[in-house]
Amino acid sequence: MGSTPLNIEATVRELLPFVKRIASDLIASLPHNVDVEDLIQEGVMALIEAISRYDPRKGAKFSSYVLKRVKGAMYDYLRRLDWLPKSRRKNLKCLEQAIMELEAREGRYPTDEEIARYCGFTVEEVTKIRMDMVAKQLLALDAYMEDEELQIADYSQNPEKTAYKELLKELLVEAIKKLSEKERLVLSMKYEKGMNFKEIGLVLGVSESRVSQIHSLALMKLKSMLYGEGQRKAGKR
């Protein structure tokens, strides 16, 4: 479908608040060196391109089509930054292991003090590393759940990778069933209803940080189930 410059300009003005909200939601979980204005700029460029390329004959809803591509462009930009050095990746791995093991042993989300003792960190270091963890999740499984076609490259010319992607989709459905009721509820509100952590917290009657904890733990569990089981099954094919 062709669009005149005037149509594009008017549509960009109309959708700009949504682009800014997407950027603000993403930036809340990222280190301070990531500039929200850069995210917005990436989003606006993707928005302009999506408006000019939108074809209603393909059946996609206009707002869903363009906003998914806006979010996809922001994820791509963040992945290109490669902001996490090797030393912080090592600390992040210990943090994730601590959360998984302590949660399984205690039957609850561990405190920062417990995580610090497990890894030999200070509580202040745990707080900083947790920001890295949330950002890493956001750029990996989080992106996949938002829209698989934007997180994974076009594998139409690679049947093996296409089969692996389909396997992951099947495993994701089964993995979500194994989460706790509250974890499934948080994921549903975030990914199906598009709510942010603050809004989810108001519904559940818990703090925004507690929602973030539930969300992070759910994603870690899914990642463990998906990529462990997915690789095993893919190897059998």
C-alpha positions as a Markdown table, in Angstrom:
| # | Residue | x | y | z |
|---|---|---|---|---|
| 1 | Met | 0.0 | 0.0 | 0.0 |
| 2 | Gly | 1.4 | 3.4 | -0.9 |
| 3 | Ser | 1.3 | 6.3 | 1.5 |
| 4 | Thr | 1.8 | 10.0 | 0.8 |
| 5 | Pro | 4.4 | 11.9 | 2.9 |
| 6 | Leu | 1.4 | 13.7 | 4.6 |
| 7 | Asn | -0.1 | 10.4 | 5.6 |
| 8 | Ile | 3.1 | 9.2 | 7.1 |
| 9 | Glu | 3.7 | 12.5 | 8.9 |
| 10 | Ala | 0.2 | 12.5 | 10.4 |
| 11 | Thr | 0.4 | 8.8 | 11.4 |
| 12 | Val | 3.8 | 9.3 | 13.1 |
| 13 | Arg | 2.4 | 12.1 | 15.2 |
| 14 | Glu | -0.5 | 10.0 | 16.2 |
| 15 | Leu | 1.6 | 6.9 | 17.1 |
| 16 | Leu | 4.6 | 8.8 | 18.6 |
| 17 | Pro | 3.2 | 8.6 | 22.2 |
| 18 | Phe | 3.0 | 4.8 | 21.9 |
| 19 | Val | 6.6 | 4.7 | 20.6 |
| 20 | Lys | 7.7 | 6.8 | 23.6 |
| 21 | Arg | 5.9 | 4.4 | 26.0 |
| 22 | Ile | 7.5 | 1.4 | 24.5 |
| 23 | Ala | 11.0 | 3.0 | 24.9 |
| 24 | Ser | 10.2 | 4.1 | 28.5 |
| 25 | Asp | 9.1 | 0.6 | 29.4 |
| 26 | Leu | 12.3 | -0.9 | 27.9 |
| 27 | Ile | 14.7 | 1.7 | 29.4 |
| 28 | Ala | 13.3 | 1.0 | 33.0 |
| 29 | Ser | 15.1 | -2.4 | 32.9 |
| 30 | Leu | 18.3 | -1.3 | 31.3 |
| 31 | Pro | 21.6 | 0.3 | 32.6 |
| 32 | His | 21.8 | 4.0 | 32.8 |
| 33 | Asn | 24.2 | 4.3 | 29.9 |
| 34 | Val | 21.4 | 3.4 | 27.4 |
| 35 | Asp | 19.7 | 6.6 | 26.2 |
| 36 | Val | 15.9 | 6.6 | 25.9 |
| 37 | Glu | 16.1 | 9.2 | 23.1 |
| 38 | Asp | 18.2 | 6.8 | 21.0 |
| 39 | Leu | 15.6 | 4.1 | 21.5 |
| 40 | Ile | 12.8 | 6.6 | 20.5 |
| 41 | Gln | 14.8 | 7.6 | 17.4 |
| 42 | Glu | 15.2 | 3.9 | 16.3 |
| 43 | Gly | 11.5 | 3.4 | 16.9 |
| 44 | Val | 10.4 | 6.4 | 14.8 |
| 45 | Met | 12.6 | 5.3 | 11.9 |
| 46 | Ala | 11.1 | 1.8 | 12.1 |
| 47 | Leu | 7.6 | 3.4 | 12.3 |
| 48 | Ile | 8.1 | 5.4 | 9.2 |
| 49 | Glu | 9.3 | 2.4 | 7.3 |
| 50 | Ala | 6.5 | 0.2 | 8.6 |
| 51 | Ile | 3.8 | 2.8 | 7.6 |
| 52 | Ser | 5.2 | 2.9 | 4.0 |
| 53 | Arg | 5.3 | -0.9 | 3.7 |
| 54 | Tyr | 2.0 | -1.8 | 5.3 |
| 55 | Asp | -0.3 | -3.8 | 3.1 |
| 56 | Pro | -3.8 | -4.4 | 4.5 |
| 57 | Arg | -4.4 | -7.2 | 2.0 |
| 58 | Lys | -2.1 | -9.4 | 4.1 |
| 59 | Gly | -4.6 | -9.3 | 7.0 |
| 60 | Ala | -2.4 | -7.8 | 9.7 |
| 61 | Lys | -4.0 | -5.1 | 11.9 |
| 62 | Phe | -2.3 | -1.8 | 11.2 |
| 63 | Ser | -1.5 | -0.8 | 14.8 |
| 64 | Ser | -0.2 | -4.3 | 15.7 |
| 65 | Tyr | 1.9 | -4.4 | 12.5 |
| 66 | Val | 3.7 | -1.1 | 13.0 |
| 67 | Leu | 4.2 | -1.2 | 16.7 |
| 68 | Lys | 5.7 | -4.7 | 16.6 |
| 69 | Arg | 8.2 | -3.5 | 14.1 |
| 70 | Val | 8.9 | -0.5 | 16.3 |
| 71 | Lys | 9.6 | -2.8 | 19.2 |
| 72 | Gly | 11.6 | -5.1 | 17.0 |
| 73 | Ala | 13.9 | -2.2 | 15.9 |
| 74 | Met | 14.5 | -1.2 | 19.5 |
| 75 | Tyr | 15.4 | -4.8 | 20.5 |
| 76 | Asp | 17.8 | -4.9 | 17.5 |
| 77 | Tyr | 19.4 | -1.7 | 18.5 |
| 78 | Leu | 19.9 | -2.9 | 22.1 |
| 79 | Arg | 21.4 | -6.2 | 21.0 |
| 80 | Arg | 23.9 | -4.3 | 18.7 |
| 81 | Leu | 25.2 | -2.2 | 21.7 |
| 82 | Asp | 26.9 | -5.3 | 23.2 |
| 83 | Trp | 27.2 | -3.4 | 26.5 |
| 84 | Leu | 27.9 | -6.3 | 28.8 |
| 85 | Pro | 31.7 | -7.0 | 29.4 |
| 86 | Lys | 33.0 | -10.5 | 30.1 |
| 87 | Ser | 33.5 | -10.0 | 33.9 |
| 88 | Arg | 29.9 | -8.9 | 34.3 |
| 89 | Arg | 28.7 | -11.8 | 32.3 |
| 90 | Lys | 30.5 | -14.1 | 34.7 |
| 91 | Asn | 28.8 | -12.4 | 37.7 |
| 92 | Leu | 25.5 | -12.6 | 35.9 |
| 93 | Lys | 25.8 | -16.3 | 35.5 |
| 94 | Cys | 26.4 | -16.8 | 39.2 |
| 95 | Leu | 23.4 | -14.6 | 40.1 |
| 96 | Glu | 21.1 | -16.6 | 37.8 |
| 97 | Gln | 22.4 | -19.9 | 39.3 |
| 98 | Ala | 22.0 | -18.6 | 42.8 |
| 99 | Ile | 18.4 | -17.5 | 42.2 |
| 100 | Met | 17.4 | -20.8 | 40.6 |
| 101 | Glu | 19.1 | -23.0 | 43.3 |
| 102 | Leu | 18.0 | -20.9 | 46.3 |
| 103 | Glu | 14.4 | -20.6 | 45.0 |
| 104 | Ala | 14.2 | -24.4 | 44.5 |
| 105 | Arg | 15.6 | -25.1 | 48.0 |
| 106 | Glu | 13.7 | -22.4 | 50.0 |
| 107 | Gly | 10.5 | -22.5 | 48.0 |
| 108 | Arg | 10.5 | -18.7 | 47.6 |
| 109 | Tyr | 12.5 | -16.0 | 45.8 |
| 110 | Pro | 15.8 | -15.4 | 47.6 |
| 111 | Thr | 16.7 | -12.1 | 49.2 |
| 112 | Asp | 19.6 | -10.0 | 48.0 |
| 113 | Glu | 21.5 | -10.9 | 51.2 |
| 114 | Glu | 21.1 | -14.7 | 50.4 |
| 115 | Ile | 22.2 | -14.2 | 46.8 |
| 116 | Ala | 25.2 | -12.1 | 48.0 |
| 117 | Arg | 26.3 | -14.9 | 50.4 |
| 118 | Tyr | 26.0 | -17.5 | 47.7 |
| 119 | Cys | 28.1 | -15.7 | 45.1 |
| 120 | Gly | 30.4 | -13.8 | 47.5 |
| 121 | Phe | 29.1 | -10.4 | 46.3 |
| 122 | Thr | 28.0 | -7.4 | 48.3 |
| 123 | Val | 24.3 | -6.5 | 48.4 |
| 124 | Glu | 25.1 | -3.4 | 46.4 |
| 125 | Glu | 26.8 | -5.6 | 43.7 |
| 126 | Val | 23.7 | -7.9 | 43.6 |
| 127 | Thr | 21.5 | -4.9 | 42.9 |
| 128 | Lys | 23.7 | -3.8 | 40.0 |
| 129 | Ile | 24.0 | -7.3 | 38.5 |
| 130 | Arg | 20.3 | -7.8 | 38.8 |
| 131 | Met | 19.9 | -4.9 | 36.3 |
| 132 | Asp | 22.2 | -6.7 | 33.9 |
| 133 | Met | 20.1 | -9.8 | 34.4 |
| 134 | Val | 16.8 | -8.1 | 33.6 |
| 135 | Ala | 18.4 | -6.4 | 30.5 |
| 136 | Lys | 19.8 | -9.7 | 29.3 |
| 137 | Gln | 16.4 | -11.4 | 29.6 |
| 138 | Leu | 14.7 | -8.6 | 27.9 |
| 139 | Leu | 17.0 | -9.0 | 24.9 |
| 140 | Ala | 16.7 | -12.8 | 24.7 |
| 141 | Leu | 13.6 | -14.7 | 25.8 |
| 142 | Asp | 11.6 | -11.6 | 26.4 |
| 143 | Ala | 12.1 | -10.5 | 22.7 |
| 144 | Tyr | 11.2 | -14.0 | 21.5 |
| 145 | Met | 7.9 | -14.0 | 23.5 |
| 146 | Glu | 7.0 | -10.6 | 22.2 |
| 147 | Asp | 7.2 | -11.6 | 18.6 |
| 148 | Glu | 9.2 | -14.7 | 17.4 |
| 149 | Glu | 9.5 | -13.4 | 13.9 |
| 150 | Leu | 11.3 | -10.2 | 15.1 |
| 151 | Gln | 13.7 | -12.0 | 17.5 |
| 152 | Ile | 14.7 | -14.7 | 15.1 |
| 153 | Ala | 16.1 | -14.0 | 11.6 |
| 154 | Asp | 14.2 | -15.0 | 8.5 |
| 155 | Tyr | 15.0 | -18.7 | 8.3 |
| 156 | Ser | 12.8 | -19.4 | 5.2 |
| 157 | Gln | 16.0 | -20.5 | 3.3 |
| 158 | Asn | 17.1 | -22.8 | 6.2 |
| 159 | Pro | 14.7 | -25.7 | 6.9 |
| 160 | Glu | 16.8 | -26.9 | 9.8 |
| 161 | Lys | 16.5 | -23.6 | 11.7 |
| 162 | Thr | 12.9 | -23.3 | 10.7 |
| 163 | Ala | 12.2 | -26.7 | 12.3 |
| 164 | Tyr | 14.1 | -25.6 | 15.4 |
| 165 | Lys | 12.1 | -22.4 | 15.7 |
| 166 | Glu | 8.9 | -24.4 | 15.5 |
| 167 | Leu | 10.2 | -26.8 | 18.1 |
| 168 | Leu | 10.8 | -23.9 | 20.5 |
| 169 | Lys | 7.3 | -22.6 | 20.0 |
| 170 | Glu | 5.9 | -26.0 | 20.9 |
| 171 | Leu | 8.2 | -26.3 | 24.0 |
| 172 | Leu | 7.3 | -22.8 | 25.1 |
| 173 | Val | 3.6 | -23.7 | 25.4 |
| 174 | Glu | 4.5 | -26.8 | 27.5 |
| 175 | Ala | 7.0 | -24.9 | 29.6 |
| 176 | Ile | 4.6 | -22.1 | 30.6 |
| 177 | Lys | 2.2 | -24.8 | 31.9 |
| 178 | Lys | 4.9 | -25.8 | 34.4 |
| 179 | Leu | 5.2 | -22.4 | 35.9 |
| 180 | Ser | 3.4 | -21.4 | 39.1 |
| 181 | Glu | 0.0 | -19.7 | 38.8 |
| 182 | Lys | 1.4 | -16.3 | 39.8 |
| 183 | Glu | 4.2 | -16.6 | 37.2 |
| 184 | Arg | 1.8 | -17.5 | 34.5 |
| 185 | Leu | -0.5 | -14.6 | 35.5 |
| 186 | Val | 2.4 | -12.1 | 35.4 |
| 187 | Leu | 3.4 | -13.3 | 31.9 |
| 188 | Ser | -0.1 | -13.2 | 30.7 |
| 189 | Met | -0.7 | -9.6 | 31.8 |
| 190 | Lys | 2.6 | -8.5 | 30.4 |
| 191 | Tyr | 2.6 | -10.3 | 27.0 |
| 192 | Glu | -1.0 | -10.7 | 26.3 |
| 193 | Lys | -2.4 | -7.5 | 27.8 |
| 194 | Gly | 0.7 | -5.3 | 27.3 |
| 195 | Met | 0.7 | -4.2 | 31.0 |
| 196 | Asn | 3.9 | -2.8 | 32.6 |
| 197 | Phe | 5.2 | -4.0 | 36.0 |
| 198 | Lys | 3.6 | -1.1 | 37.9 |
| 199 | Glu | 0.2 | -1.9 | 36.4 |
| 200 | Ile | 0.6 | -5.6 | 37.1 |
| 201 | Gly | 1.6 | -4.8 | 40.7 |
| 202 | Leu | -1.5 | -2.8 | 41.3 |
| 203 | Val | -3.7 | -5.7 | 40.0 |
| 204 | Leu | -1.8 | -8.3 | 42.2 |
| 205 | Gly | -1.5 | -6.0 | 45.2 |
| 206 | Val | 2.3 | -6.3 | 45.3 |
| 207 | Ser | 5.2 | -3.9 | 44.7 |
| 208 | Glu | 6.6 | -3.2 | 41.2 |
| 209 | Ser | 9.9 | -4.7 | 42.3 |
| 210 | Arg | 8.1 | -7.9 | 43.4 |
| 211 | Val | 6.5 | -8.2 | 39.9 |
| 212 | Ser | 10.0 | -7.8 | 38.4 |
| 213 | Gln | 11.3 | -10.6 | 40.6 |
| 214 | Ile | 8.4 | -12.9 | 39.6 |
| 215 | His | 8.9 | -12.0 | 35.9 |
| 216 | Ser | 12.7 | -12.6 | 36.0 |
| 217 | Leu | 12.3 | -16.0 | 37.8 |
| 218 | Ala | 9.6 | -17.1 | 35.3 |
| 219 | Leu | 11.9 | -16.2 | 32.3 |
| 220 | Met | 14.8 | -18.0 | 33.8 |
| 221 | Lys | 12.7 | -21.1 | 34.3 |
| 222 | Leu | 11.4 | -20.9 | 30.8 |
| 223 | Lys | 14.9 | -20.3 | 29.4 |
| 224 | Ser | 16.2 | -23.3 | 31.2 |
| 225 | Met | 13.3 | -25.5 | 30.1 |
| 226 | Leu | 13.3 | -24.2 | 26.5 |
| 227 | Tyr | 16.9 | -24.2 | 25.6 |
| 228 | Gly | 17.9 | -27.3 | 27.5 |
| 229 | Glu | 15.0 | -29.4 | 26.3 |
| 230 | Gly | 15.0 | -27.8 | 22.9 |
| 231 | Gln | 18.6 | -28.6 | 22.2 |
| 232 | Arg | 18.2 | -32.2 | 23.4 |
| 233 | Lys | 15.1 | -32.8 | 21.1 |
| 234 | Ala | 16.7 | -31.0 | 18.2 |
| 235 | Gly | 19.7 | -33.3 | 18.5 |
| 236 | Lys | 17.5 | -36.3 | 18.1 |
| 237 | Arg | 16.0 | -35.2 | 14.9 |
